[in-house]
């Protein structure tokens, strides 16, 4: 057996081929990529999420080996006796007579804490380096953000645009505006639905991974058809997905990025790129993706407008970098925030989609079948329902973290606990993203095929979201009524008769008490 001086750990979301670790080869260095039971059970995961990470890890290990690096790739079969990550590192370093261990800074607090503790106690020489992925350097987070203080994403986004000279004309934004969101709120017409292309998908055989999950009693949920994973798990597949997005979807991405439908079974991701897993696993660099999209826009100005490309850029350069900073500057306290004191249990249909509310049923079923839903489905359908019914944010966090293929805690928690559940004392959102059925009807066709009537507030046929919305606003009036962004809501509520108010609140209380029957 060959001995090495250093073992370098590569986590499942650190599959970055551009990292400086790979600029040159060192025969004294061994790279370790490993499936580990610890990483399968900190929450219950969707089977596609587990398969995606394990498949991408195996593919990355193979690519490194082909490039001439010394790599050991361990599956659950080889790590079943390792109770945790420090134990695995100690075993491998000892086995190969290594004196040093190196790792890239983890992007989840639990892993950073675990490895920091290991570093303090271990007899090995342990060193950590940057992942070299994000556009906001880790050491800059505390310079730009303050713990427990609201930071406006738009201000941050504009600063990042200037810093990286993205969509800029000198000191001014291209097109004369920083934000084209007002152009990007269209609803699908029938002809629009017919024009949506099929998505770029793959047939990655993950049957051996599923067999290992079952063999080692890994608990999971969700579906995977024919044991074939349709998400990109290699850099080449990720680039193919990016190219497909640029050529076939970008021209209408911004226009329909908030739209929802239950009438497009051939493409549940609509005009979205399907790149979030590849980005979060670091198979793709964010600046590479942004520049490729902008190049497509510059080459095809007749087909692609500024609002399409700006909307896409804002998601990556703005929102993605922003939520990561919010996460790190506020952890670990952020994980316990629950300013609305939400305590309700999550209803059973979050695990099977079996609810009479069509919007919720469709978004949940799609999530369970594909491990994916776009941001408005996550925020205004599923998240809004959890907010209005007072679901405990711990349960909401765990569900979102488990179900979505792109969910890593740094991106999931601020989006869920902060943006969606308004549990973080306004660190992210200046108002709760609460909505009645009217907003969902405005942005989708869900209400047309629903058992409930979106125009009714009370009665057996009334959309539950309508009464739940007013109950939420009434229950939290002391906290919310002084908010200038929603003051008009209370004026509208106060104009209603006391009888209608009472009936509305009683209906909502009945729904909450009988939440499993909705």
LUMKOL-855873 format. One record per residue (C-alpha): x, y, z; residue number from 1. Coordinates in Angstrom, 3 decimals. Each point is the difference from the previous one (the first is absolute). Example, Ala and Ser with C-alpha at 12.3 -4.5 7.8 and 13.67 -1.06 7.14 Angstrom:
<nodes>
        u        v        w num
   12.300   -4.500    7.800   1
    1.370    3.440   -0.660   2
</nodes>
This chain:
<nodes>
        u        v        w num
    0.000    0.000    0.000   1
    1.308    3.452   -0.972   2
    0.657    2.490    2.780   3
   -0.858    3.682   -0.330   4
    0.938    3.163    1.853   5
   -3.391    1.743   -0.251   6
   -3.613   -1.070   -0.378   7
   -2.329    2.609   -1.478   8
   -3.722   -0.301    0.689   9
   -2.495    0.879   -2.730  10
   -3.589    0.275    1.232  11
   -2.978   -0.786   -2.209  12
   -0.733    3.676   -0.662  13
    3.658    0.854   -0.766  14
    0.316   -1.565   -3.454  15
    1.817    2.999   -1.442  16
    2.359   -0.972   -2.841  17
    1.327    3.573   -0.111  18
    1.340   -0.082    3.561  19
    3.687    0.825    0.410  20
    0.477   -3.431    1.598  21
   -0.136   -1.382   -3.522  22
    2.429    2.419   -1.672  23
    2.840   -2.448    0.519  24
    0.460   -3.616    1.068  25
    1.821   -1.064    3.156  26
    0.844   -3.673    0.442  27
    0.008    0.477    3.782  28
   -3.661    1.082    0.030  29
   -3.051   -2.266    0.170  30
   -3.479    1.355   -0.752  31
   -2.871   -1.481    1.989  32
   -3.583   -0.039   -1.226  33
   -2.378   -2.090    2.099  34
   -3.632   -0.882    0.461  35
   -0.687    0.179    3.714  36
   -3.046   -1.019    2.021  37
    0.336    3.214    2.011  38
   -0.860    1.984   -3.130  39
   -3.114   -2.028   -0.789  40
   -1.863    0.390    3.279  41
    0.399    3.506    1.468  42
   -3.405    0.448   -1.645  43
   -2.062   -2.437   -2.033  44
    0.924    0.573   -3.654  45
   -1.740   -0.445   -3.315  46
    1.388   -3.070   -1.754  47
    0.937    2.103   -3.041  48
    2.031    2.369    2.165  49
    1.989   -2.854    1.506  50
    0.528   -1.563   -3.415  51
    1.028    3.301   -1.576  52
    2.715    0.717    2.532  53
    1.312   -3.574    0.107  54
   -0.014   -0.228   -3.802  55
    1.735    3.362   -0.415  56
    2.609   -0.984    2.598  57
    0.755   -3.268   -1.811  58
    0.244    1.792   -3.345  59
    2.295    2.658    1.440  60
    2.242   -2.646    1.548  61
    0.239   -1.756   -3.375  62
    0.851    3.263   -1.756  63
    2.784    0.728    2.494  64
    1.418   -3.485   -0.423  65
   -0.035    0.357   -3.783  66
    1.839    3.317    0.394  67
    2.751   -1.769    1.928  68
   -0.828    0.869    3.611  69
    0.193   -2.486    2.866  70
   -3.613   -0.536    1.036  71
   -1.814   -2.307    2.368  72
   -3.769   -0.140   -0.467  73
   -1.811   -1.825    2.776  74
   -3.633   -1.085   -0.121  75
   -2.276   -0.814    2.910  76
    1.304   -3.552   -0.274  77
    3.465    1.193    1.034  78
   -1.067    2.673    2.527  79
   -2.807   -1.779    1.853  80
    2.279   -0.349    3.026  81
    0.873    3.715    0.120  82
   -2.389    1.702    2.410  83
    0.904    3.510   -1.103  84
    2.251    2.097   -2.244  85
    2.863    0.501    2.505  86
    0.082   -3.753    0.554  87
    0.245   -0.634   -3.737  88
    2.780    2.569   -0.437  89
    1.963   -1.457    2.909  90
   -0.338   -3.515   -1.400  91
    1.109    0.924   -3.532  92
    2.857    2.240    1.136  93
    1.253   -2.735    2.305  94
   -0.456   -2.724   -2.607  95
    2.122    1.887   -2.549  96
    2.526    1.331    2.534  97
   -0.945    3.618   -0.695  98
    1.287    2.737    2.312  99
   -2.338    2.715   -1.327 100
   -3.682    0.377   -0.809 101
   -1.393    2.788   -2.158 102
   -3.575    0.954   -0.733 103
   -1.945    2.783   -1.663 104
   -2.152    2.156    2.265 105
   -3.432   -1.670    0.209 106
   -3.054    1.976   -1.043 107
   -2.153   -1.339    2.840 108
    0.452    1.120    3.589 109
   -0.337   -3.506    1.451 110
    2.923   -1.251   -2.088 111
    2.118    3.069    0.656 112
   -0.513   -0.477    3.736 113
    0.723   -3.737   -0.204 114
    3.235    0.503   -1.920 115
    1.087    2.928    2.187 116
   -0.367   -2.205    3.075 117
    1.897   -2.778   -1.743 118
    2.784    2.428   -0.883 119
    0.337    1.081    3.642 120
    0.186   -3.536    1.373 121
    1.812   -1.932   -2.707 122
    3.704   -0.866    0.061 123
    0.154    0.483   -3.775 124
    1.123    3.242   -1.616 125
   -3.335    1.287   -1.319 126
   -0.472    2.923   -2.384 127
   -3.099    1.469   -1.663 128
   -0.220    1.979   -3.245 129
   -2.680    1.934   -1.870 130
   -2.330   -1.783   -2.416 131
    0.805    2.647   -2.641 132
   -3.571   -0.023   -1.232 133
   -2.031    2.926    1.304 134
    0.269    3.539   -1.342 135
   -0.177    1.618    3.433 136
    3.113   -1.077    1.864 137
   -0.682   -1.594    3.373 138
    2.089    2.562    1.870 139
   -2.043    2.794   -1.603 140
   -3.307   -1.215    1.426 141
    0.507    1.684    3.367 142
    1.109    3.175   -1.756 143
   -3.260    0.301   -1.948 144
   -2.517   -1.592    2.352 145
   -0.809    0.409    3.698 146
   -1.428   -2.720    2.217 147
   -3.745    0.355    0.700 148
   -0.281    3.076   -2.221 149
   -2.115    0.265   -3.145 150
    1.996    0.279   -3.199 151
   -1.715    0.967   -3.246 152
    0.764   -2.476   -2.755 153
   -0.421    2.603   -2.746 154
    2.782    2.182    1.427 155
    2.291   -3.006    0.280 156
   -0.851   -1.133   -3.525 157
    0.828    3.387   -1.498 158
    3.326    0.055    1.819 159
    0.827   -3.460   -1.383 160
   -0.965    1.111   -3.524 161
    2.459    2.897    0.311 162
    2.725   -2.122    1.574 163
   -0.059   -2.577   -2.795 164
   -1.009    2.403   -2.789 165
   -3.045   -2.107   -0.861 166
   -2.611    1.580   -2.314 167
    1.521    3.425    0.516 168
    0.531    3.001   -2.280 169
    2.733    1.719    1.912 170
   -1.469    0.905    3.371 171
   -3.584   -0.482   -1.187 172
   -2.025   -3.185   -0.548 173
   -0.565   -1.193   -3.534 174
   -3.391    1.027   -1.273 175
   -0.251    2.802    2.548 176
   -1.562   -2.111    2.752 177
    1.446   -2.268    2.684 178
   -3.038   -2.207    0.297 179
   -2.531   -1.203   -2.568 180
   -2.103   -2.029    2.394 181
   -3.165    1.873   -0.976 182
    0.364   -1.525   -3.490 183
    0.380   -3.497    1.382 184
   -3.369   -0.803    1.514 185
   -1.909   -1.428   -2.925 186
   -2.526   -2.805    0.168 187
   -0.123   -2.725   -2.648 188
   -2.674    0.190   -2.679 189
   -1.091   -3.143   -1.844 190
    2.292    0.838   -2.914 191
    2.870    0.651    2.418 192
   -0.437   -3.467    1.479 193
    0.221   -1.604   -3.416 194
    3.323    1.759   -0.626 195
    1.845   -1.267    3.099 196
    2.839   -2.274   -1.181 197
    0.764   -3.376    1.511 198
    2.671    0.321    2.723 199
    3.592   -1.171   -0.279 200
    0.138   -3.213    2.000 201
    2.317   -2.964    0.319 202
   -0.280   -3.735    0.659 203
    2.583   -0.562    2.711 204
   -0.253   -3.571    1.258 205
    0.019    0.175    3.807 206
   -1.262   -3.516    0.697 207
    3.218   -0.961    1.790 208
   -0.298    3.062    2.261 209
   -3.587   -0.837    0.886 210
    1.064   -3.567    0.791 211
    2.637    1.345    2.395 212
   -2.487    2.357    1.652 213
   -2.336   -2.921    0.607 214
    2.793   -2.318    1.099 215
    1.159    2.463    2.668 216
   -3.525    0.894    1.149 217
    0.120    3.614   -1.105 218
   -3.447    1.500    0.436 219
   -1.190    2.136   -2.919 220
   -3.192    1.163   -1.703 221
   -1.161    1.171   -3.419 222
    0.034   -1.727   -3.367 223
    2.517   -0.875   -2.700 224
   -1.307   -1.513   -3.203 225
    1.739   -3.160   -1.252 226
    2.994    0.780    2.257 227
    1.126    2.593   -2.562 228
    1.037    3.443    1.259 229
   -0.839    2.795   -2.414 230
    2.189    2.709    1.567 231
    3.546    0.834   -1.196 232
    2.653   -1.683    2.143 233
    3.146    0.705   -2.031 234
    1.509    3.289   -1.100 235
   -0.614   -0.937   -3.639 236
   -3.679   -0.660    0.680 237
   -0.241    3.257    1.938 238
    1.510    1.933   -2.912 239
   -2.387   -1.768   -2.390 240
   -2.852    1.117    2.242 241
    1.305    3.583    0.004 242
    0.324    0.004   -3.785 243
   -3.537   -1.329   -0.379 244
   -1.281    2.741    2.303 245
    1.768    2.706   -1.998 246
   -1.264   -1.250   -3.363 247
   -3.545   -1.048    0.909 248
   -1.193    1.574    3.250 249
    1.806    3.255    0.730 250
   -2.040    2.059   -2.470 251
   -3.104   -0.424    2.198 252
    1.520   -0.746    3.397 253
   -0.522    3.398    1.588 254
   -3.428    0.439   -1.503 255
   -1.290   -3.206    1.612 256
    2.346   -0.551    2.935 257
   -2.857    0.453    2.501 258
   -2.720   -1.773   -1.999 259
   -1.575   -3.286    1.120 260
   -2.138   -2.588   -1.773 261
   -1.333   -3.513    0.429 262
   -0.487   -0.362   -3.766 263
    3.573   -0.739   -1.079 264
    0.831   -3.529    1.077 265
    2.782   -0.324   -2.582 266
    2.014    2.761    1.721 267
   -0.533    0.701    3.699 268
    3.021    2.317    0.110 269
   -1.507    2.200   -2.750 270
    2.542    2.663   -1.098 271
    2.298   -0.497    2.984 272
    3.533   -1.203   -0.642 273
    0.217   -3.195    2.131 274
    3.514    1.104    0.994 275
   -0.490    0.506    3.734 276
    1.316   -3.419    1.038 277
    3.064    0.303   -2.247 278
    0.711    3.475    1.372 279
   -0.446   -0.998    3.629 280
    2.159   -3.102   -0.439 281
    2.540    2.389   -1.605 282
    0.190   -1.864   -3.292 283
   -0.519    3.428   -1.570 284
    1.437    3.347    1.073 285
   -2.576    2.800    0.407 286
    1.999    2.540   -2.013 287
    0.396   -2.507   -2.827 288
   -3.775   -0.495   -0.127 289
   -0.763    3.725    0.159 290
    2.474    0.895   -2.740 291
   -1.248   -2.801   -2.253 292
   -3.573    1.257    0.328 293
    1.016    3.613   -0.640 294
    1.990   -1.067   -3.043 295
   -3.085   -1.717   -1.407 296
   -1.972    3.200    0.548 297
    2.656    2.127   -1.713 298
    0.122   -2.372   -2.974 299
   -3.803   -0.077   -0.360 300
   -1.395    3.410    1.006 301
   -3.003   -0.454   -2.290 302
   -1.150   -3.166    1.768 303
    1.134    0.674    3.576 304
   -0.847    3.176    1.907 305
    1.811    1.613    2.908 306
   -2.812   -0.945    2.388 307
    0.554   -3.715   -0.667 308
    3.726    0.041    0.668 309
   -0.200    2.463    2.905 310
   -2.577   -2.175    1.737 311
    2.274   -3.019   -0.303 312
    3.115    1.899    1.075 313
   -1.780    1.362    3.070 314
   -0.776   -3.530    1.192 315
    3.678   -1.015   -0.030 316
    2.057    3.158    0.502 317
   -2.541    1.535    2.357 318
   -2.249   -2.380    1.861 319
    2.267   -3.065    0.179 320
    2.962    1.948    1.368 321
   -2.266    2.025    2.276 322
   -1.644   -2.934    1.792 323
    3.384   -1.656    0.542 324
    1.236    3.147    1.732 325
   -3.170    0.243    2.102 326
    0.474   -3.614    1.066 327
    3.602    0.327    1.121 328
   -0.224    3.348    1.737 329
   -2.987   -1.177    2.062 330
    0.800   -3.650    0.807 331
   -0.453   -1.885    2.253 332
   -2.732    2.190    1.537 333
   -1.839    0.244   -3.316 334
   -1.011   -3.660    0.208 335
   -2.113    0.695    3.108 336
   -1.834    3.132   -1.095 337
   -3.791   -0.222    0.233 338
   -1.250    3.537    0.505 339
   -3.617   -0.925   -0.763 340
    0.067   -2.868    2.497 341
   -1.255   -2.495   -2.583 342
   -0.639   -3.437    1.524 343
   -2.347   -1.922   -2.302 344
    0.947   -3.490   -1.190 345
    0.577   -0.528   -3.716 346
   -2.991   -1.788   -1.576 347
    0.289   -3.470   -1.528 348
   -0.446    1.133   -3.624 349
    3.468    1.536   -0.035 350
    1.150   -3.592   -0.407 351
   -2.525   -1.113   -2.626 352
   -1.642    3.081   -1.563 353
   -3.454   -1.255    1.001 354
   -1.853    3.277    0.607 355
   -3.097    1.463   -1.671 356
    1.772    3.342   -0.489 357
    1.166   -0.284   -3.613 358
    2.801    2.572    0.255 359
    1.493   -1.719    3.029 360
   -0.621   -3.503   -1.310 361
    1.699    0.787   -3.301 362
    3.032    1.692    1.566 363
    0.434   -2.738    2.602 364
   -0.502   -2.859   -2.462 365
    2.454    1.563   -2.427 366
    2.530    0.395    2.823 367
   -0.397   -3.629    1.052 368
    0.211   -1.287   -3.569 369
    2.858    2.168   -1.285 370
    1.805    1.403    3.097 371
   -0.591    3.423   -1.538 372
   -2.369    2.967    0.060 373
    0.818    3.500   -1.127 374
    0.313    2.941    2.386 375
   -3.609    1.218   -0.164 376
   -1.370   -3.502    0.575 377
    2.297   -0.282    3.009 378
   -0.733    3.491    1.324 379
   -3.598    0.896   -0.846 380
   -1.655   -3.420   -0.174 381
    1.727   -2.317    2.471 382
    1.720    2.606    2.161 383
   -3.034    2.263    0.140 384
   -2.197   -2.881    1.149 385
    2.474   -0.824    2.784 386
    0.147    3.655    1.014 387
   -3.774    0.487    0.103 388
   -0.624   -3.190    1.957 389
    2.852    0.589    2.454 390
    2.104   -3.074   -0.740 391
    3.028   -0.268    2.295 392
    2.968    1.397   -2.003 393
    2.173   -2.887    1.197 394
   -2.298   -2.394   -1.840 395
   -0.163    2.276   -3.034 396
    3.800    0.254   -0.093 397
    0.448   -3.753    0.210 398
   -2.528   -0.680   -2.742 399
    1.482    2.538   -2.420 400
    3.546   -1.133    0.792 401
   -0.937   -3.600   -0.681 402
   -2.272    0.239   -3.008 403
    1.850    2.236   -2.463 404
    2.942   -1.212   -2.015 405
    1.776    3.359    0.297 406
   -0.638    0.451    3.724 407
    3.127    0.554    2.061 408
   -0.562    1.727    3.317 409
    1.739    3.275   -0.918 410
   -2.485    0.599   -2.809 411
   -3.030   -1.810    1.446 412
   -0.224    1.523    3.468 413
   -0.011    3.731   -0.873 414
   -2.484   -0.659   -2.786 415
   -2.267   -2.052    2.263 416
    0.282    1.328    3.529 417
    0.647    3.550   -1.179 418
   -1.651    0.776   -3.328 419
   -2.806   -2.544    0.131 420
   -0.931   -0.276    3.682 421
    0.904    3.537    1.175 422
    1.462   -1.622    3.103 423
    3.287    1.905    0.060 424
   -1.143    3.365    1.410 425
    0.124    1.636   -3.414 426
    3.674   -0.668   -0.738 427
   -0.883   -0.883   -3.602 428
   -3.560    1.069   -0.749 429
   -1.501    3.330    1.017 430
   -3.466   -1.561   -0.034 431
   -1.408   -3.533    0.073 432
   -0.536   -1.557   -3.416 433
   -3.578   -0.869    0.821 434
   -2.646   -0.312   -2.670 435
   -3.626   -0.972   -0.421 436
   -1.224   -2.127   -2.864 437
   -0.185    3.073   -2.204 438
    3.753    0.217   -0.518 439
    0.258   -3.672   -0.924 440
   -2.877    0.438   -2.432 441
    1.796    3.006   -1.485 442
    3.244   -1.923   -0.604 443
   -1.330   -3.436   -0.928 444
   -2.817   -2.114   -1.385 445
   -0.169   -2.132    3.158 446
   -3.319    1.459    1.147 447
   -1.847   -1.085   -3.151 448
    0.319   -3.654    0.957 449
   -0.468    0.299    3.747 450
   -2.662   -1.451    2.266 451
   -0.156    3.425    1.708 452
   -1.236    3.331   -1.359 453
    2.729    2.635    0.085 454
   -2.578    2.823    0.014 455
   -1.733   -1.136    3.178 456
    1.248    0.877    3.475 457
   -2.362   -2.044    2.149 458
   -2.048   -3.141   -0.483 459
    0.779   -3.639   -0.783 460
    1.145    0.822   -3.535 461
    2.110    3.032    0.871 462
    3.730   -0.051   -0.709 463
    1.632   -0.669    3.398 464
    2.780    2.469   -0.749 465
   -2.460    2.897    0.090 466
   -1.114   -0.429    3.596 467
    3.440   -1.188    1.082 468
    1.527    3.171   -1.419 469
   -2.286    2.294    1.990 470
    0.430   -2.108    3.128 471
    3.780    0.308   -0.314 472
   -0.159    3.756   -0.483 473
   -2.410    0.407    2.911 474
    1.993   -2.282    2.319 475
    3.238    1.908   -0.567 476
   -1.482    3.485   -0.262 477
    1.988    1.409    2.917 478
    3.233   -0.901   -1.748 479
   -0.994    0.835   -3.568 480
   -2.435    2.901   -0.107 481
    2.687    2.679    0.288 482
    1.829   -1.480   -2.993 483
   -0.350    2.597   -2.801 484
   -0.010   -2.719   -2.670 485
   -3.189   -1.631    1.273 486
   -1.886    2.715    1.882 487
   -2.670    0.126   -2.706 488
   -0.864   -3.644    0.690 489
   -1.348    0.870    3.426 490
   -2.023    2.885   -1.382 491
   -1.699   -2.478   -2.336 492
   -0.561   -2.436    2.867 493
   -1.512    2.683    2.226 494
   -2.491    0.950   -2.728 495
   -1.550   -3.467    0.150 496
   -3.019   -0.613    2.215 497
    0.589   -1.475    3.429 498
   -2.167   -3.001   -0.957 499
    2.128   -0.744   -3.081 500
    3.172    0.439    2.012 501
   -1.234   -2.430    2.643 502
   -1.074   -2.596   -2.573 503
    3.307    0.330   -1.837 504
    2.073   -0.478    3.150 505
   -2.118   -2.928    1.159 506
    0.366   -1.660   -3.391 507
    3.782    0.403    0.151 508
    0.153   -1.426    3.533 509
   -2.019   -2.993   -1.181 510
    2.447   -0.529   -2.884 511
    3.008    0.156    2.326 512
   -1.589   -2.381    2.488 513
   -0.860   -2.407   -2.813 514
    3.045    0.688   -2.154 515
    0.438   -3.631   -1.046 516
   -3.407   -0.025   -1.682 517
    0.528    2.980   -2.316 518
</nodes>
